[in-house]
Amino acid sequence: MSSVNTIWISSTPRTGSMWTFNVAREIHRILGFKVEPSIVPQSDKSMFEIYENNAKKEENKDVRFILKVHSILKPDLVRSKIITIIRDPRDICISFKEFMKADFVSSLGVAKSLVNFSKTYKKFNSDYLFMIKYEDIEKRPIELILDISKFLNLNLSRNQAEEISEKFLKKKVIEIINKKNDEIKSKIIKKEKIDKKEVVVISNNNIRAFDTNTGFQTGHVSKRQSGDWEKSFTNEEKEILNKEFKNWLIDFKYI
């Protein structure tokens, strides 16, 4: 796959896809590539348009397209490799519920989408797709960054991996988000025009600032750790979750 110029981050929401997206971008930047898109789009549709209109036709070998979607991709996309992330679906459920201010049923539906993603991608060629665990982002980010670079056939040093890991620590990402929040609040106070690219409108009660350099947005970083789902659901909800995902948890070695 010497002509690969597009790296897809494709996963269910709330699995660490934005961290992975930014890490993949930074790996390429630190090694001297020009990374596209420079301004991060908000939708899958925009990402697919960039691939069709730009990436597939790009002739400059020093340009790399890093695209993040919440859609399952085909097993034969030209000039492409895919990175996907799995996570305990019970943690996905509580994370989505809080981030989107959603109810349990809606959040369960998102968590269930992980089953389709992971079972589909498990069949893909390992040269084409790399599956990582969210928990490794928490526990071994430097080693994971090196693993990602190896999958991408890139020669990243440990010092460079440490630098990238440091740049996207939770506290650093929170600083990025807070800075963007302050920028938007300042524009509102001064009655300045706000670019629609700088905000995400979920509902009248859920409007977030969006950092176009990274894609991080208000509320993106949770204070929770893996396993915290047990503290947040009723006994009935926990029973539903455990029953729903029992086989998946066994198949992917979570229990």
FENMODA-V306587 format. One record per residue. RES is the residue in one small letter. D_FIRST is the distance of its C-alpha to the first C-alpha in Angstrom with 1 decimal. Layout:
res->(RES & RES)
d_first->(D_FIRST & D_FIRST)
//
This chain:
res->(m & s & s & v & n & t & i & w & i & s & s & t & p & r & t & g & s & m & w & t & f & n & v & a & r & e & i & h & r & i & l & g & f & k & v & e & p & s & i & v & p & q & s & d & k & s & m & f & e & i & y & e & n & n & a & k & k & e & e & n & k & d & v & r & f & i & l & k & v & h & s & i & l & k & p & d & l & v & r & s & k & i & i & t & i & i & r & d & p & r & d & i & c & i & s & f & k & e & f & m & k & a & d & f & v & s & s & l & g & v & a & k & s & l & v & n & f & s & k & t & y & k & k & f & n & s & d & y & l & f & m & i & k & y & e & d & i & e & k & r & p & i & e & l & i & l & d & i & s & k & f & l & n & l & n & l & s & r & n & q & a & e & e & i & s & e & k & f & l & k & k & k & v & i & e & i & i & n & k & k & n & d & e & i & k & s & k & i & i & k & k & e & k & i & d & k & k & e & v & v & v & i & s & n & n & n & i & r & a & f & d & t & n & t & g & f & q & t & g & h & v & s & k & r & q & s & g & d & w & e & k & s & f & t & n & e & e & k & e & i & l & n & k & e & f & k & n & w & l & i & d & f & k & y & i)
d_first->(0.0 & 3.8 & 5.5 & 5.6 & 9.4 & 11.0 & 12.1 & 14.6 & 17.5 & 19.0 & 22.2 & 25.9 & 28.2 & 29.8 & 27.1 & 26.2 & 23.5 & 25.0 & 25.0 & 21.3 & 20.6 & 22.6 & 21.2 & 17.6 & 19.1 & 21.2 & 18.6 & 16.9 & 20.4 & 21.7 & 18.9 & 19.8 & 17.5 & 19.2 & 18.8 & 19.5 & 21.5 & 24.3 & 26.7 & 25.7 & 26.4 & 28.4 & 27.2 & 24.2 & 25.2 & 24.8 & 21.3 & 20.2 & 22.0 & 20.1 & 16.8 & 18.3 & 20.3 & 18.4 & 14.8 & 13.7 & 15.8 & 15.3 & 14.9 & 15.8 & 13.0 & 15.3 & 15.4 & 13.9 & 15.1 & 16.2 & 17.8 & 20.1 & 21.6 & 23.9 & 22.5 & 20.7 & 17.3 & 16.0 & 13.6 & 11.4 & 11.2 & 9.1 & 7.1 & 8.2 & 8.8 & 12.5 & 15.2 & 18.5 & 21.8 & 24.7 & 28.3 & 31.7 & 32.5 & 36.1 & 35.1 & 33.0 & 36.2 & 38.4 & 36.0 & 35.5 & 39.2 & 40.1 & 37.5 & 38.1 & 41.8 & 41.2 & 43.3 & 42.4 & 41.6 & 39.0 & 37.4 & 37.4 & 35.5 & 32.7 & 32.6 & 32.4 & 29.3 & 27.5 & 28.2 & 26.2 & 23.2 & 23.1 & 23.9 & 21.3 & 18.5 & 19.7 & 18.6 & 14.9 & 12.3 & 12.3 & 8.6 & 8.7 & 12.2 & 14.4 & 18.1 & 20.7 & 24.4 & 26.6 & 29.1 & 26.7 & 26.8 & 30.5 & 30.8 & 28.1 & 26.3 & 25.6 & 24.0 & 21.9 & 20.7 & 19.6 & 17.9 & 16.0 & 15.0 & 13.9 & 11.7 & 10.1 & 9.9 & 12.9 & 16.2 & 18.9 & 22.5 & 24.9 & 27.2 & 24.6 & 23.8 & 27.6 & 27.9 & 25.5 & 27.2 & 30.5 & 29.7 & 28.9 & 31.8 & 33.8 & 36.6 & 34.5 & 33.0 & 36.5 & 37.6 & 35.0 & 36.3 & 39.9 & 39.6 & 38.2 & 40.9 & 43.5 & 42.2 & 42.5 & 45.9 & 47.1 & 46.2 & 48.0 & 51.1 & 51.1 & 50.5 & 47.5 & 44.9 & 41.9 & 38.6 & 37.3 & 33.9 & 35.7 & 37.1 & 36.0 & 38.9 & 38.9 & 42.6 & 45.8 & 45.9 & 42.3 & 41.1 & 38.7 & 37.7 & 34.0 & 32.5 & 30.2 & 28.5 & 27.3 & 28.1 & 30.6 & 33.8 & 37.3 & 37.5 & 33.8 & 34.6 & 36.7 & 39.1 & 38.5 & 36.9 & 35.3 & 38.1 & 40.3 & 40.2 & 43.1 & 45.4 & 44.8 & 45.3 & 48.5 & 49.1 & 48.6 & 45.2 & 44.1 & 45.1 & 43.1 & 40.0 & 40.4 & 41.0 & 38.2 & 35.5 & 37.0 & 34.5 & 31.5 & 32.8 & 33.3 & 29.9 & 28.0 & 30.6 & 32.5 & 35.8)
//
